[in-house]
């Protein structure tokens, strides 16, 4: 899979994400909900519960987690 974020110097942010990224994210979240969801007893809904998600987890990730106060 290629990186969904591309350099775009004409963009206000300097980068551009692929148009299918939101759909791919929603598909991945639904897959996780099915395989690793938590049944919320208050609502009866299957949910994903997390305080922090680190994708790729390079050398910067542990520092960001510490800076964010992750426990």
N, CA, C and O of each residue as an XYZ file, in Angstrom:
284
protein
N       0.847     -1.174      0.000
C       0.000      0.000      0.000
C       0.894      1.240      0.000
O       1.921      1.281      0.678
N       0.492      2.227     -0.757
C       1.267      3.456     -0.795
C       0.773      4.412      0.280
O      -0.334      4.265      0.798
N       1.596      5.378      0.606
C       1.243      6.384      1.597
C       0.077      7.210      1.062
O       0.167      7.750     -0.040
N      -1.031      7.321      1.828
C      -2.194      8.060      1.335
C      -2.015      9.570      1.396
O      -2.875     10.303      0.908
N      -0.933     10.052      1.976
C      -0.674     11.483      2.047
C       0.435     11.830      1.066
O       1.520     11.251      1.107
N       0.151     12.781      0.185
C       1.112     13.148     -0.843
C       1.487     14.615     -0.710
O       0.673     15.429     -0.274
N       2.686     14.948     -1.074
C       3.162     16.321     -1.084
C       2.370     17.103     -2.129
O       2.265     16.683     -3.281
N       1.818     18.232     -1.723
C       1.065     19.087     -2.648
C       1.381     20.533     -2.286
O       0.739     21.116     -1.413
N       2.358     21.099     -2.951
C       2.822     22.445     -2.625
C       1.773     23.517     -2.880
O       1.853     24.602     -2.305
N       0.790     23.236     -3.731
C      -0.258     24.217     -4.004
C      -1.391     24.155     -2.974
O      -2.329     24.949     -3.044
N      -1.316     23.233     -2.033
C      -2.317     23.105     -0.983
C      -1.951     24.007      0.192
O      -0.772     24.258      0.442
N      -2.961     24.495      0.916
C      -2.713     25.325      2.095
C      -1.892     24.572      3.141
O      -1.082     25.177      3.844
N      -2.093     23.266      3.246
C      -1.391     22.462      4.239
C      -0.077     21.875      3.723
O       0.724     21.358      4.501
N       0.138     21.958      2.418
C       1.365     21.405      1.843
C       1.295     19.923      1.555
O       2.269     19.324      1.098
N       0.133     19.324      1.825
C      -0.052     17.909      1.522
C      -1.503     17.669      1.125
O      -2.374     18.512      1.342
N      -1.738     16.513      0.547
C      -3.085     16.148      0.123
C      -3.274     14.663      0.363
O      -2.397     13.862      0.039
N      -4.401     14.292      0.923
C      -4.701     12.884      1.164
C      -5.538     12.341      0.020
O      -6.288     13.073     -0.624
N      -5.396     11.042     -0.221
C      -6.166     10.435     -1.303
C      -7.654     10.491     -0.976
O      -8.041     10.452      0.192
N      -8.478     10.583     -2.003
C      -9.918     10.754     -1.808
C     -10.588      9.533     -1.184
O     -11.665      9.654     -0.600
N      -9.963      8.356     -1.299
C     -10.592      7.155     -0.730
C     -10.145      6.882      0.712
O     -10.547      5.874      1.294
N      -9.320      7.763      1.298
C      -8.834      7.536      2.657
C      -9.961      7.454      3.694
O      -9.921      6.555      4.534
N     -10.967      8.345      3.681
C     -12.043      8.216      4.668
C     -12.787      6.875      4.577
O     -13.143      6.287      5.598
N     -13.017      6.401      3.355
C     -13.695      5.112      3.185
C     -12.831      3.980      3.716
O     -13.329      3.077      4.388
N     -11.532      4.025      3.416
C     -10.627      2.975      3.894
C     -10.539      2.986      5.410
O     -10.469      1.925      6.031
N     -10.542      4.170      6.019
C     -10.526      4.275      7.469
C     -11.803      3.679      8.060
O     -11.743      2.913      9.022
N     -12.956      4.026      7.489
C     -14.233      3.499      7.978
C     -14.288      1.978      7.836
O     -14.788      1.295      8.729
N     -13.786      1.446      6.735
C     -13.746     -0.006      6.535
C     -12.866     -0.681      7.584
O     -13.231     -1.723      8.127
N     -11.705     -0.084      7.868
C     -10.798     -0.651      8.870
C     -11.422     -0.597     10.258
O     -11.303     -1.550     11.028
N     -12.091      0.514     10.587
C     -12.743      0.636     11.884
C     -13.852     -0.400     12.033
O     -13.995     -1.000     13.099
N     -14.632     -0.617     10.991
C     -15.701     -1.613     11.046
C     -15.136     -3.022     11.204
O     -15.688     -3.838     11.943
N     -14.044     -3.304     10.511
C     -13.390     -4.610     10.652
C     -12.919     -4.827     12.086
O     -13.089     -5.913     12.641
N     -12.326     -3.798     12.685
C     -11.903     -3.902     14.084
C     -13.092     -4.043     15.026
O     -13.035     -4.802     15.994
N     -14.160     -3.319     14.744
C     -15.359     -3.396     15.577
C     -15.895     -4.822     15.600
O     -16.317     -5.318     16.645
N     -15.877     -5.477     14.441
C     -16.359     -6.856     14.339
C     -15.426     -7.820     15.067
O     -15.885     -8.707     15.786
N     -14.123     -7.649     14.884
C     -13.172     -8.619     15.438
C     -12.757     -8.323     16.872
O     -12.376     -9.242     17.596
N     -12.821     -7.052     17.307
C     -12.269     -6.701     18.611
C     -13.114     -5.633     19.310
O     -12.592     -4.836     20.089
N     -14.403     -5.619     19.034
C     -15.270     -4.611     19.622
C     -15.618     -4.909     21.073
O     -15.440     -6.027     21.557
N     -16.113     -3.895     21.749
C     -16.515     -3.987     23.146
C     -18.005     -3.672     23.224
O     -18.450     -2.647     22.707
N     -18.773     -4.542     23.862
C     -20.208     -4.317     23.997
C     -20.454     -3.368     25.165
O     -20.278     -3.741     26.325
N     -20.854     -2.159     24.855
C     -21.134     -1.161     25.881
C     -22.438     -1.539     26.574
O     -23.489     -1.538     25.933
N     -22.398     -1.863     27.867
C     -23.622     -2.303     28.552
C     -24.667     -1.187     28.671
O     -25.857     -1.472     28.810
N     -24.241      0.060     28.619
C     -25.188      1.168     28.738
C     -26.010      1.363     27.471
O     -27.172      1.763     27.535
N     -25.403      1.079     26.314
C     -26.093      1.324     25.043
C     -26.386      0.048     24.268
O     -27.252      0.033     23.394
N     -25.658     -1.032     24.590
C     -25.806     -2.272     23.834
C     -25.090     -2.250     22.496
O     -25.157     -3.218     21.739
N     -24.404     -1.150     22.198
C     -23.694     -1.028     20.925
C     -22.292     -1.596     21.037
O     -21.672     -1.551     22.100
N     -21.798     -2.134     19.922
C     -20.411     -2.595     19.852
C     -19.558     -1.385     19.507
O     -19.795     -0.718     18.500
N     -18.559     -1.102     20.347
C     -17.733      0.080     20.181
C     -16.256     -0.291     20.163
O     -15.856     -1.376     20.584
N     -15.470      0.643     19.665
C     -14.019      0.560     19.782
C     -13.625      1.527     20.883
O     -14.050      2.682     20.874
N     -12.823      1.073     21.825
C     -12.424      1.926     22.943
C     -10.914      2.063     22.962
O     -10.188      1.072     23.038
N     -10.454      3.288     22.893
C      -9.025      3.543     22.954
C      -8.777      4.989     23.360
O      -9.596      5.868     23.091
N      -7.669      5.224     23.993
C      -7.254      6.579     24.322
C      -6.297      7.120     23.276
O      -6.227      8.328     23.051
N      -5.552      6.208     22.631
C      -4.510      6.635     21.711
C      -4.245      5.531     20.702
O      -4.160      4.357     21.062
N      -4.116      5.911     19.444
C      -3.765      4.969     18.388
C      -2.538      5.508     17.675
O      -2.535      6.646     17.205
N      -1.497      4.691     17.594
C      -0.272      5.077     16.896
C      -0.097      4.172     15.690
O       0.038      2.957     15.840
N      -0.098      4.747     14.504
C       0.074      3.967     13.298
C       1.511      4.062     12.841
O       2.097      5.145     12.835
N       2.083      2.937     12.459
C       3.451      2.920     11.981
C       4.443      2.754     13.108
O       5.387      1.971     13.001
N       4.240      3.467     14.162
C       5.021      3.371     15.394
C       6.526      3.438     15.148
O       7.270      2.525     15.505
N       6.952      4.521     14.540
C       8.376      4.758     14.362
C       8.989      5.296     15.648
O       8.385      5.191     16.716
N      10.149      5.854     15.554
C      10.849      6.319     16.748
C      10.167      7.518     17.397
O      10.381      7.777     18.581
N       9.357      8.246     16.653
C       8.692      9.420     17.212
C       7.497      9.045     18.093
O       7.155      9.794     19.008
N       6.865      7.912     17.835
C       5.625      7.529     18.522
C       5.751      7.465     20.045
O       4.895      8.025     20.730
N       6.771      6.813     20.612
C       6.853      6.787     22.081
C       7.004      8.180     22.691
O       6.485      8.444     23.775
N       7.711      9.066     21.999
C       7.857     10.432     22.494
C       6.542     11.184     22.445
O       6.227     11.943     23.361
N       5.774     10.984     21.391
C       4.473     11.628     21.300
C       3.533     11.091     22.374
O       2.769     11.849     22.971
N       3.589      9.802     22.616
C       2.737      9.213     23.653
C       3.094      9.804     25.013
O       2.201     10.140     25.791
N       4.368      9.933     25.308
C       4.792     10.516     26.575
C       4.403     11.974     26.679
O       3.971     12.429     27.738
N       4.552     12.710     25.595
C       4.218     14.132     25.594
C       2.722     14.353     25.755
O       2.285     15.361     26.310
N       1.942     13.391     25.259
C       0.486     13.501     25.352
C      -0.057     13.057     26.686
O      -1.258     13.180     26.929
N       0.780     12.551     27.551
C       0.310     12.109     28.857
C      -0.419     10.790     28.816
O      -1.260     10.516     29.672
N      -0.107      9.961     27.825
C      -0.770      8.658     27.718
C      -0.446      7.797     28.934
O       0.695      7.746     29.393
N      -1.450      7.137     29.434
C      -1.246      6.273     30.592
C      -1.685      4.866     30.306
O      -1.584      3.999     31.175
